[in-house]
């Protein structure tokens, strides 16, 4: 089976994406396991899907191997002028603070019933022949008021699922992955690749 290479310079995201894809049976590796790191082009501010495709195309053209690019973000109605496609750029302006800490500070006065949110991922796979396959995953929930859970990191620690009464990070991988935006995108991508 072809080993797909993850088009990302973010090691935490790459490991998480590998775990999600391998959960659904796709063999992957970080591209930097085989090649020197590249500088990806600037991302757009209007389309997760286009960002994922451009990232995958850029790396595929350089290394001529099957690759998977991604773009993801968090959307919160209570913060209508921020986040979404520009999530990382909006939250990472102060590198001394974690993204979660910045987001919780932005939402400190938002009441519980208005803390709804969704996380979205688009994946773009480019195979050996240059065919592009895209897939989307999204999960809805609420933003908690503090970090909770040790099974995963990032937004999973503050993304609360009301039906389960837990954050994503409070769920072990076998329960968490099928519920996450990346996990759902990985499942959808795998189904399309298998045809």
PyMOL commands that place a pseudoatom at each C-alpha (Angstrom):
pseudoatom trace, name=CA, resn=UNK, resi=1, chain=A, elem=C, hetatm=0, pos=[0.000, 0.000, 0.000]
pseudoatom trace, name=CA, resn=UNK, resi=2, chain=A, elem=C, hetatm=0, pos=[1.201, 3.532, -0.808]
pseudoatom trace, name=CA, resn=UNK, resi=3, chain=A, elem=C, hetatm=0, pos=[2.524, 5.551, 2.107]
pseudoatom trace, name=CA, resn=UNK, resi=4, chain=A, elem=C, hetatm=0, pos=[1.028, 9.035, 2.000]
pseudoatom trace, name=CA, resn=UNK, resi=5, chain=A, elem=C, hetatm=0, pos=[3.178, 11.920, 3.229]
pseudoatom trace, name=CA, resn=UNK, resi=6, chain=A, elem=C, hetatm=0, pos=[1.666, 14.661, 5.388]
pseudoatom trace, name=CA, resn=UNK, resi=7, chain=A, elem=C, hetatm=0, pos=[2.217, 18.162, 3.968]
pseudoatom trace, name=CA, resn=UNK, resi=8, chain=A, elem=C, hetatm=0, pos=[2.732, 20.079, 7.205]
pseudoatom trace, name=CA, resn=UNK, resi=9, chain=A, elem=C, hetatm=0, pos=[5.576, 21.719, 9.121]
pseudoatom trace, name=CA, resn=UNK, resi=10, chain=A, elem=C, hetatm=0, pos=[3.548, 21.649, 12.347]
pseudoatom trace, name=CA, resn=UNK, resi=11, chain=A, elem=C, hetatm=0, pos=[4.721, 18.467, 14.108]
pseudoatom trace, name=CA, resn=UNK, resi=12, chain=A, elem=C, hetatm=0, pos=[1.789, 18.319, 16.565]
pseudoatom trace, name=CA, resn=UNK, resi=13, chain=A, elem=C, hetatm=0, pos=[-0.780, 18.676, 13.780]
pseudoatom trace, name=CA, resn=UNK, resi=14, chain=A, elem=C, hetatm=0, pos=[1.082, 16.170, 11.589]
pseudoatom trace, name=CA, resn=UNK, resi=15, chain=A, elem=C, hetatm=0, pos=[1.171, 13.554, 14.363]
pseudoatom trace, name=CA, resn=UNK, resi=16, chain=A, elem=C, hetatm=0, pos=[-2.522, 14.079, 15.098]
pseudoatom trace, name=CA, resn=UNK, resi=17, chain=A, elem=C, hetatm=0, pos=[-3.424, 13.813, 11.417]
pseudoatom trace, name=CA, resn=UNK, resi=18, chain=A, elem=C, hetatm=0, pos=[-1.290, 10.674, 11.032]
pseudoatom trace, name=CA, resn=UNK, resi=19, chain=A, elem=C, hetatm=0, pos=[-3.088, 9.101, 13.976]
pseudoatom trace, name=CA, resn=UNK, resi=20, chain=A, elem=C, hetatm=0, pos=[-6.487, 9.972, 12.466]
pseudoatom trace, name=CA, resn=UNK, resi=21, chain=A, elem=C, hetatm=0, pos=[-5.638, 8.665, 8.994]
pseudoatom trace, name=CA, resn=UNK, resi=22, chain=A, elem=C, hetatm=0, pos=[-4.052, 5.472, 10.307]
pseudoatom trace, name=CA, resn=UNK, resi=23, chain=A, elem=C, hetatm=0, pos=[-7.104, 4.880, 12.522]
pseudoatom trace, name=CA, resn=UNK, resi=24, chain=A, elem=C, hetatm=0, pos=[-9.051, 4.459, 9.274]
pseudoatom trace, name=CA, resn=UNK, resi=25, chain=A, elem=C, hetatm=0, pos=[-6.361, 2.344, 7.601]
pseudoatom trace, name=CA, resn=UNK, resi=26, chain=A, elem=C, hetatm=0, pos=[-4.263, 4.825, 5.606]
pseudoatom trace, name=CA, resn=UNK, resi=27, chain=A, elem=C, hetatm=0, pos=[-0.502, 4.398, 5.976]
pseudoatom trace, name=CA, resn=UNK, resi=28, chain=A, elem=C, hetatm=0, pos=[1.185, 7.798, 6.424]
pseudoatom trace, name=CA, resn=UNK, resi=29, chain=A, elem=C, hetatm=0, pos=[4.409, 9.531, 7.447]
pseudoatom trace, name=CA, resn=UNK, resi=30, chain=A, elem=C, hetatm=0, pos=[5.572, 13.090, 7.938]
pseudoatom trace, name=CA, resn=UNK, resi=31, chain=A, elem=C, hetatm=0, pos=[7.216, 14.326, 4.747]
pseudoatom trace, name=CA, resn=UNK, resi=32, chain=A, elem=C, hetatm=0, pos=[10.181, 15.579, 6.793]
pseudoatom trace, name=CA, resn=UNK, resi=33, chain=A, elem=C, hetatm=0, pos=[11.033, 11.953, 7.602]
pseudoatom trace, name=CA, resn=UNK, resi=34, chain=A, elem=C, hetatm=0, pos=[12.250, 11.697, 3.993]
pseudoatom trace, name=CA, resn=UNK, resi=35, chain=A, elem=C, hetatm=0, pos=[12.857, 15.232, 2.692]
pseudoatom trace, name=CA, resn=UNK, resi=36, chain=A, elem=C, hetatm=0, pos=[14.233, 18.569, 3.836]
pseudoatom trace, name=CA, resn=UNK, resi=37, chain=A, elem=C, hetatm=0, pos=[11.595, 20.935, 5.206]
pseudoatom trace, name=CA, resn=UNK, resi=38, chain=A, elem=C, hetatm=0, pos=[10.102, 23.331, 2.652]
pseudoatom trace, name=CA, resn=UNK, resi=39, chain=A, elem=C, hetatm=0, pos=[8.526, 26.747, 3.160]
pseudoatom trace, name=CA, resn=UNK, resi=40, chain=A, elem=C, hetatm=0, pos=[4.876, 26.494, 2.183]
pseudoatom trace, name=CA, resn=UNK, resi=41, chain=A, elem=C, hetatm=0, pos=[3.181, 29.442, 0.425]
pseudoatom trace, name=CA, resn=UNK, resi=42, chain=A, elem=C, hetatm=0, pos=[1.043, 31.882, 2.441]
pseudoatom trace, name=CA, resn=UNK, resi=43, chain=A, elem=C, hetatm=0, pos=[-2.445, 30.569, 3.061]
pseudoatom trace, name=CA, resn=UNK, resi=44, chain=A, elem=C, hetatm=0, pos=[-5.512, 32.392, 1.781]
pseudoatom trace, name=CA, resn=UNK, resi=45, chain=A, elem=C, hetatm=0, pos=[-8.083, 33.885, 4.120]
pseudoatom trace, name=CA, resn=UNK, resi=46, chain=A, elem=C, hetatm=0, pos=[-11.229, 32.600, 2.447]
pseudoatom trace, name=CA, resn=UNK, resi=47, chain=A, elem=C, hetatm=0, pos=[-11.167, 28.827, 1.829]
pseudoatom trace, name=CA, resn=UNK, resi=48, chain=A, elem=C, hetatm=0, pos=[-10.080, 25.836, 3.909]
pseudoatom trace, name=CA, resn=UNK, resi=49, chain=A, elem=C, hetatm=0, pos=[-10.369, 23.595, 0.860]
pseudoatom trace, name=CA, resn=UNK, resi=50, chain=A, elem=C, hetatm=0, pos=[-8.212, 25.804, -1.378]
pseudoatom trace, name=CA, resn=UNK, resi=51, chain=A, elem=C, hetatm=0, pos=[-5.556, 26.077, 1.326]
pseudoatom trace, name=CA, resn=UNK, resi=52, chain=A, elem=C, hetatm=0, pos=[-5.438, 22.285, 1.719]
pseudoatom trace, name=CA, resn=UNK, resi=53, chain=A, elem=C, hetatm=0, pos=[-5.213, 21.754, -2.057]
pseudoatom trace, name=CA, resn=UNK, resi=54, chain=A, elem=C, hetatm=0, pos=[-2.520, 24.406, -2.543]
pseudoatom trace, name=CA, resn=UNK, resi=55, chain=A, elem=C, hetatm=0, pos=[-0.422, 22.950, 0.267]
pseudoatom trace, name=CA, resn=UNK, resi=56, chain=A, elem=C, hetatm=0, pos=[-0.705, 19.442, -1.172]
pseudoatom trace, name=CA, resn=UNK, resi=57, chain=A, elem=C, hetatm=0, pos=[0.005, 20.595, -4.741]
pseudoatom trace, name=CA, resn=UNK, resi=58, chain=A, elem=C, hetatm=0, pos=[3.033, 22.601, -3.635]
pseudoatom trace, name=CA, resn=UNK, resi=59, chain=A, elem=C, hetatm=0, pos=[4.631, 19.641, -1.862]
pseudoatom trace, name=CA, resn=UNK, resi=60, chain=A, elem=C, hetatm=0, pos=[3.580, 17.090, -4.479]
pseudoatom trace, name=CA, resn=UNK, resi=61, chain=A, elem=C, hetatm=0, pos=[5.273, 19.125, -7.220]
pseudoatom trace, name=CA, resn=UNK, resi=62, chain=A, elem=C, hetatm=0, pos=[8.490, 19.245, -5.189]
pseudoatom trace, name=CA, resn=UNK, resi=63, chain=A, elem=C, hetatm=0, pos=[8.803, 15.642, -4.035]
pseudoatom trace, name=CA, resn=UNK, resi=64, chain=A, elem=C, hetatm=0, pos=[6.706, 13.749, -6.634]
pseudoatom trace, name=CA, resn=UNK, resi=65, chain=A, elem=C, hetatm=0, pos=[5.140, 11.510, -4.004]
pseudoatom trace, name=CA, resn=UNK, resi=66, chain=A, elem=C, hetatm=0, pos=[1.525, 10.996, -2.852]
pseudoatom trace, name=CA, resn=UNK, resi=67, chain=A, elem=C, hetatm=0, pos=[0.754, 13.682, -0.275]
pseudoatom trace, name=CA, resn=UNK, resi=68, chain=A, elem=C, hetatm=0, pos=[-2.057, 14.889, 1.953]
pseudoatom trace, name=CA, resn=UNK, resi=69, chain=A, elem=C, hetatm=0, pos=[-2.504, 18.555, 2.845]
pseudoatom trace, name=CA, resn=UNK, resi=70, chain=A, elem=C, hetatm=0, pos=[-4.967, 19.964, 5.316]
pseudoatom trace, name=CA, resn=UNK, resi=71, chain=A, elem=C, hetatm=0, pos=[-6.464, 23.164, 6.581]
pseudoatom trace, name=CA, resn=UNK, resi=72, chain=A, elem=C, hetatm=0, pos=[-8.632, 23.523, 9.630]
pseudoatom trace, name=CA, resn=UNK, resi=73, chain=A, elem=C, hetatm=0, pos=[-10.108, 26.108, 11.932]
pseudoatom trace, name=CA, resn=UNK, resi=74, chain=A, elem=C, hetatm=0, pos=[-12.617, 26.840, 14.624]
pseudoatom trace, name=CA, resn=UNK, resi=75, chain=A, elem=C, hetatm=0, pos=[-15.729, 28.964, 14.071]
pseudoatom trace, name=CA, resn=UNK, resi=76, chain=A, elem=C, hetatm=0, pos=[-17.519, 30.622, 16.981]
pseudoatom trace, name=CA, resn=UNK, resi=77, chain=A, elem=C, hetatm=0, pos=[-20.669, 32.707, 16.413]
pseudoatom trace, name=CA, resn=UNK, resi=78, chain=A, elem=C, hetatm=0, pos=[-19.886, 34.776, 19.535]
pseudoatom trace, name=CA, resn=UNK, resi=79, chain=A, elem=C, hetatm=0, pos=[-16.646, 35.898, 17.795]
pseudoatom trace, name=CA, resn=UNK, resi=80, chain=A, elem=C, hetatm=0, pos=[-18.006, 36.684, 14.319]
pseudoatom trace, name=CA, resn=UNK, resi=81, chain=A, elem=C, hetatm=0, pos=[-15.080, 38.779, 13.058]
pseudoatom trace, name=CA, resn=UNK, resi=82, chain=A, elem=C, hetatm=0, pos=[-12.291, 36.346, 13.966]
pseudoatom trace, name=CA, resn=UNK, resi=83, chain=A, elem=C, hetatm=0, pos=[-11.140, 32.747, 13.551]
pseudoatom trace, name=CA, resn=UNK, resi=84, chain=A, elem=C, hetatm=0, pos=[-12.417, 30.422, 10.825]
pseudoatom trace, name=CA, resn=UNK, resi=85, chain=A, elem=C, hetatm=0, pos=[-9.861, 30.100, 8.013]
pseudoatom trace, name=CA, resn=UNK, resi=86, chain=A, elem=C, hetatm=0, pos=[-7.545, 32.512, 9.852]
pseudoatom trace, name=CA, resn=UNK, resi=87, chain=A, elem=C, hetatm=0, pos=[-7.796, 30.742, 13.243]
pseudoatom trace, name=CA, resn=UNK, resi=88, chain=A, elem=C, hetatm=0, pos=[-4.080, 30.100, 13.790]
pseudoatom trace, name=CA, resn=UNK, resi=89, chain=A, elem=C, hetatm=0, pos=[-3.102, 33.552, 12.582]
pseudoatom trace, name=CA, resn=UNK, resi=90, chain=A, elem=C, hetatm=0, pos=[-5.702, 35.235, 14.805]
pseudoatom trace, name=CA, resn=UNK, resi=91, chain=A, elem=C, hetatm=0, pos=[-4.808, 33.345, 17.970]
pseudoatom trace, name=CA, resn=UNK, resi=92, chain=A, elem=C, hetatm=0, pos=[-1.049, 33.081, 17.547]
pseudoatom trace, name=CA, resn=UNK, resi=93, chain=A, elem=C, hetatm=0, pos=[-0.252, 36.791, 17.480]
pseudoatom trace, name=CA, resn=UNK, resi=94, chain=A, elem=C, hetatm=0, pos=[1.236, 36.546, 20.984]
pseudoatom trace, name=CA, resn=UNK, resi=95, chain=A, elem=C, hetatm=0, pos=[3.613, 33.541, 20.943]
pseudoatom trace, name=CA, resn=UNK, resi=96, chain=A, elem=C, hetatm=0, pos=[3.995, 33.672, 24.735]
pseudoatom trace, name=CA, resn=UNK, resi=97, chain=A, elem=C, hetatm=0, pos=[0.359, 32.572, 25.199]
pseudoatom trace, name=CA, resn=UNK, resi=98, chain=A, elem=C, hetatm=0, pos=[-1.196, 29.291, 24.126]
pseudoatom trace, name=CA, resn=UNK, resi=99, chain=A, elem=C, hetatm=0, pos=[-3.997, 29.457, 21.557]
pseudoatom trace, name=CA, resn=UNK, resi=100, chain=A, elem=C, hetatm=0, pos=[-6.384, 28.023, 24.152]
pseudoatom trace, name=CA, resn=UNK, resi=101, chain=A, elem=C, hetatm=0, pos=[-5.469, 30.681, 26.704]
pseudoatom trace, name=CA, resn=UNK, resi=102, chain=A, elem=C, hetatm=0, pos=[-5.970, 33.425, 24.106]
pseudoatom trace, name=CA, resn=UNK, resi=103, chain=A, elem=C, hetatm=0, pos=[-9.335, 31.996, 23.036]
pseudoatom trace, name=CA, resn=UNK, resi=104, chain=A, elem=C, hetatm=0, pos=[-10.587, 31.563, 26.608]
pseudoatom trace, name=CA, resn=UNK, resi=105, chain=A, elem=C, hetatm=0, pos=[-9.599, 35.157, 27.344]
pseudoatom trace, name=CA, resn=UNK, resi=106, chain=A, elem=C, hetatm=0, pos=[-11.547, 36.372, 24.285]
pseudoatom trace, name=CA, resn=UNK, resi=107, chain=A, elem=C, hetatm=0, pos=[-14.594, 34.445, 25.527]
pseudoatom trace, name=CA, resn=UNK, resi=108, chain=A, elem=C, hetatm=0, pos=[-14.369, 35.190, 29.249]
pseudoatom trace, name=CA, resn=UNK, resi=109, chain=A, elem=C, hetatm=0, pos=[-17.604, 37.226, 29.256]
pseudoatom trace, name=CA, resn=UNK, resi=110, chain=A, elem=C, hetatm=0, pos=[-19.585, 34.990, 26.873]
pseudoatom trace, name=CA, resn=UNK, resi=111, chain=A, elem=C, hetatm=0, pos=[-22.408, 33.116, 28.686]
pseudoatom trace, name=CA, resn=UNK, resi=112, chain=A, elem=C, hetatm=0, pos=[-22.578, 29.319, 28.444]
pseudoatom trace, name=CA, resn=UNK, resi=113, chain=A, elem=C, hetatm=0, pos=[-25.536, 29.226, 26.051]
pseudoatom trace, name=CA, resn=UNK, resi=114, chain=A, elem=C, hetatm=0, pos=[-23.644, 31.437, 23.568]
pseudoatom trace, name=CA, resn=UNK, resi=115, chain=A, elem=C, hetatm=0, pos=[-20.389, 29.447, 23.597]
pseudoatom trace, name=CA, resn=UNK, resi=116, chain=A, elem=C, hetatm=0, pos=[-21.347, 27.247, 20.640]
pseudoatom trace, name=CA, resn=UNK, resi=117, chain=A, elem=C, hetatm=0, pos=[-18.586, 26.385, 18.184]
pseudoatom trace, name=CA, resn=UNK, resi=118, chain=A, elem=C, hetatm=0, pos=[-17.627, 24.111, 15.360]
pseudoatom trace, name=CA, resn=UNK, resi=119, chain=A, elem=C, hetatm=0, pos=[-14.272, 22.799, 14.187]
pseudoatom trace, name=CA, resn=UNK, resi=120, chain=A, elem=C, hetatm=0, pos=[-13.758, 22.135, 10.488]
pseudoatom trace, name=CA, resn=UNK, resi=121, chain=A, elem=C, hetatm=0, pos=[-11.058, 20.289, 8.540]
pseudoatom trace, name=CA, resn=UNK, resi=122, chain=A, elem=C, hetatm=0, pos=[-10.533, 19.905, 4.827]
pseudoatom trace, name=CA, resn=UNK, resi=123, chain=A, elem=C, hetatm=0, pos=[-8.064, 17.310, 3.561]
pseudoatom trace, name=CA, resn=UNK, resi=124, chain=A, elem=C, hetatm=0, pos=[-6.612, 17.232, 0.050]
pseudoatom trace, name=CA, resn=UNK, resi=125, chain=A, elem=C, hetatm=0, pos=[-4.864, 14.094, -1.193]
pseudoatom trace, name=CA, resn=UNK, resi=126, chain=A, elem=C, hetatm=0, pos=[-2.828, 14.052, -4.399]
pseudoatom trace, name=CA, resn=UNK, resi=127, chain=A, elem=C, hetatm=0, pos=[-1.926, 10.584, -5.641]
pseudoatom trace, name=CA, resn=UNK, resi=128, chain=A, elem=C, hetatm=0, pos=[1.022, 9.426, -7.754]
pseudoatom trace, name=CA, resn=UNK, resi=129, chain=A, elem=C, hetatm=0, pos=[-0.841, 10.327, -10.966]
pseudoatom trace, name=CA, resn=UNK, resi=130, chain=A, elem=C, hetatm=0, pos=[-1.687, 13.832, -9.734]
pseudoatom trace, name=CA, resn=UNK, resi=131, chain=A, elem=C, hetatm=0, pos=[-5.372, 13.161, -9.045]
pseudoatom trace, name=CA, resn=UNK, resi=132, chain=A, elem=C, hetatm=0, pos=[-6.795, 15.424, -6.311]
pseudoatom trace, name=CA, resn=UNK, resi=133, chain=A, elem=C, hetatm=0, pos=[-9.277, 14.055, -3.786]
pseudoatom trace, name=CA, resn=UNK, resi=134, chain=A, elem=C, hetatm=0, pos=[-10.755, 16.326, -1.102]
pseudoatom trace, name=CA, resn=UNK, resi=135, chain=A, elem=C, hetatm=0, pos=[-12.769, 15.523, 2.009]
pseudoatom trace, name=CA, resn=UNK, resi=136, chain=A, elem=C, hetatm=0, pos=[-14.339, 17.517, 4.819]
pseudoatom trace, name=CA, resn=UNK, resi=137, chain=A, elem=C, hetatm=0, pos=[-15.046, 16.827, 8.483]
pseudoatom trace, name=CA, resn=UNK, resi=138, chain=A, elem=C, hetatm=0, pos=[-16.682, 18.975, 11.137]
pseudoatom trace, name=CA, resn=UNK, resi=139, chain=A, elem=C, hetatm=0, pos=[-17.797, 18.676, 14.737]
pseudoatom trace, name=CA, resn=UNK, resi=140, chain=A, elem=C, hetatm=0, pos=[-20.081, 20.962, 16.726]
pseudoatom trace, name=CA, resn=UNK, resi=141, chain=A, elem=C, hetatm=0, pos=[-19.988, 21.618, 20.453]
pseudoatom trace, name=CA, resn=UNK, resi=142, chain=A, elem=C, hetatm=0, pos=[-19.237, 24.369, 22.957]
pseudoatom trace, name=CA, resn=UNK, resi=143, chain=A, elem=C, hetatm=0, pos=[-16.162, 26.119, 24.264]
pseudoatom trace, name=CA, resn=UNK, resi=144, chain=A, elem=C, hetatm=0, pos=[-15.573, 25.215, 27.908]
pseudoatom trace, name=CA, resn=UNK, resi=145, chain=A, elem=C, hetatm=0, pos=[-14.242, 27.711, 30.451]
pseudoatom trace, name=CA, resn=UNK, resi=146, chain=A, elem=C, hetatm=0, pos=[-10.993, 25.813, 31.138]
pseudoatom trace, name=CA, resn=UNK, resi=147, chain=A, elem=C, hetatm=0, pos=[-8.692, 23.144, 29.737]
pseudoatom trace, name=CA, resn=UNK, resi=148, chain=A, elem=C, hetatm=0, pos=[-9.849, 19.610, 30.538]
pseudoatom trace, name=CA, resn=UNK, resi=149, chain=A, elem=C, hetatm=0, pos=[-8.512, 16.206, 29.510]
pseudoatom trace, name=CA, resn=UNK, resi=150, chain=A, elem=C, hetatm=0, pos=[-5.160, 14.577, 28.856]
pseudoatom trace, name=CA, resn=UNK, resi=151, chain=A, elem=C, hetatm=0, pos=[-5.842, 12.249, 25.920]
pseudoatom trace, name=CA, resn=UNK, resi=152, chain=A, elem=C, hetatm=0, pos=[-5.127, 14.931, 23.307]
pseudoatom trace, name=CA, resn=UNK, resi=153, chain=A, elem=C, hetatm=0, pos=[-4.056, 18.553, 23.071]
pseudoatom trace, name=CA, resn=UNK, resi=154, chain=A, elem=C, hetatm=0, pos=[-4.940, 21.871, 21.459]
pseudoatom trace, name=CA, resn=UNK, resi=155, chain=A, elem=C, hetatm=0, pos=[-8.574, 22.846, 21.057]
pseudoatom trace, name=CA, resn=UNK, resi=156, chain=A, elem=C, hetatm=0, pos=[-9.637, 19.314, 22.087]
pseudoatom trace, name=CA, resn=UNK, resi=157, chain=A, elem=C, hetatm=0, pos=[-9.008, 20.415, 25.692]
pseudoatom trace, name=CA, resn=UNK, resi=158, chain=A, elem=C, hetatm=0, pos=[-11.613, 23.177, 25.513]
pseudoatom trace, name=CA, resn=UNK, resi=159, chain=A, elem=C, hetatm=0, pos=[-14.039, 21.701, 22.960]
pseudoatom trace, name=CA, resn=UNK, resi=160, chain=A, elem=C, hetatm=0, pos=[-16.935, 20.369, 25.027]
pseudoatom trace, name=CA, resn=UNK, resi=161, chain=A, elem=C, hetatm=0, pos=[-19.462, 17.869, 23.687]
pseudoatom trace, name=CA, resn=UNK, resi=162, chain=A, elem=C, hetatm=0, pos=[-22.755, 18.449, 25.579]
pseudoatom trace, name=CA, resn=UNK, resi=163, chain=A, elem=C, hetatm=0, pos=[-24.207, 15.022, 24.688]
pseudoatom trace, name=CA, resn=UNK, resi=164, chain=A, elem=C, hetatm=0, pos=[-21.226, 13.284, 26.310]
pseudoatom trace, name=CA, resn=UNK, resi=165, chain=A, elem=C, hetatm=0, pos=[-20.570, 15.819, 29.062]
pseudoatom trace, name=CA, resn=UNK, resi=166, chain=A, elem=C, hetatm=0, pos=[-16.847, 15.806, 28.233]
pseudoatom trace, name=CA, resn=UNK, resi=167, chain=A, elem=C, hetatm=0, pos=[-14.263, 17.652, 26.183]
pseudoatom trace, name=CA, resn=UNK, resi=168, chain=A, elem=C, hetatm=0, pos=[-12.718, 15.810, 23.255]
pseudoatom trace, name=CA, resn=UNK, resi=169, chain=A, elem=C, hetatm=0, pos=[-9.468, 15.567, 25.230]
pseudoatom trace, name=CA, resn=UNK, resi=170, chain=A, elem=C, hetatm=0, pos=[-11.280, 13.631, 27.960]
pseudoatom trace, name=CA, resn=UNK, resi=171, chain=A, elem=C, hetatm=0, pos=[-11.984, 10.798, 25.498]
pseudoatom trace, name=CA, resn=UNK, resi=172, chain=A, elem=C, hetatm=0, pos=[-9.445, 8.069, 24.630]
pseudoatom trace, name=CA, resn=UNK, resi=173, chain=A, elem=C, hetatm=0, pos=[-8.403, 7.825, 20.968]
pseudoatom trace, name=CA, resn=UNK, resi=174, chain=A, elem=C, hetatm=0, pos=[-10.806, 5.035, 20.046]
pseudoatom trace, name=CA, resn=UNK, resi=175, chain=A, elem=C, hetatm=0, pos=[-13.749, 7.177, 21.197]
pseudoatom trace, name=CA, resn=UNK, resi=176, chain=A, elem=C, hetatm=0, pos=[-12.359, 10.591, 20.268]
pseudoatom trace, name=CA, resn=UNK, resi=177, chain=A, elem=C, hetatm=0, pos=[-11.025, 10.111, 16.732]
pseudoatom trace, name=CA, resn=UNK, resi=178, chain=A, elem=C, hetatm=0, pos=[-14.368, 9.158, 15.106]
pseudoatom trace, name=CA, resn=UNK, resi=179, chain=A, elem=C, hetatm=0, pos=[-15.918, 12.319, 16.617]
pseudoatom trace, name=CA, resn=UNK, resi=180, chain=A, elem=C, hetatm=0, pos=[-13.284, 14.924, 15.720]
pseudoatom trace, name=CA, resn=UNK, resi=181, chain=A, elem=C, hetatm=0, pos=[-13.187, 17.151, 12.647]
pseudoatom trace, name=CA, resn=UNK, resi=182, chain=A, elem=C, hetatm=0, pos=[-9.884, 15.617, 11.523]
pseudoatom trace, name=CA, resn=UNK, resi=183, chain=A, elem=C, hetatm=0, pos=[-11.094, 12.104, 12.265]
pseudoatom trace, name=CA, resn=UNK, resi=184, chain=A, elem=C, hetatm=0, pos=[-14.286, 12.587, 10.250]
pseudoatom trace, name=CA, resn=UNK, resi=185, chain=A, elem=C, hetatm=0, pos=[-12.323, 14.161, 7.376]
pseudoatom trace, name=CA, resn=UNK, resi=186, chain=A, elem=C, hetatm=0, pos=[-9.885, 11.215, 7.481]
pseudoatom trace, name=CA, resn=UNK, resi=187, chain=A, elem=C, hetatm=0, pos=[-12.781, 8.728, 7.353]
pseudoatom trace, name=CA, resn=UNK, resi=188, chain=A, elem=C, hetatm=0, pos=[-14.381, 10.554, 4.421]
pseudoatom trace, name=CA, resn=UNK, resi=189, chain=A, elem=C, hetatm=0, pos=[-11.060, 10.767, 2.579]
pseudoatom trace, name=CA, resn=UNK, resi=190, chain=A, elem=C, hetatm=0, pos=[-10.337, 7.076, 3.084]
pseudoatom trace, name=CA, resn=UNK, resi=191, chain=A, elem=C, hetatm=0, pos=[-13.770, 6.141, 1.697]
pseudoatom trace, name=CA, resn=UNK, resi=192, chain=A, elem=C, hetatm=0, pos=[-13.125, 8.268, -1.413]
pseudoatom trace, name=CA, resn=UNK, resi=193, chain=A, elem=C, hetatm=0, pos=[-9.628, 6.823, -1.938]
pseudoatom trace, name=CA, resn=UNK, resi=194, chain=A, elem=C, hetatm=0, pos=[-10.978, 3.283, -1.694]
pseudoatom trace, name=CA, resn=UNK, resi=195, chain=A, elem=C, hetatm=0, pos=[-13.751, 4.269, -4.105]
for i in range(1, 195): cmd.bond("trace and resi %d" % i, "trace and resi %d" % (i + 1))
show_as sticks, trace
zoom trace
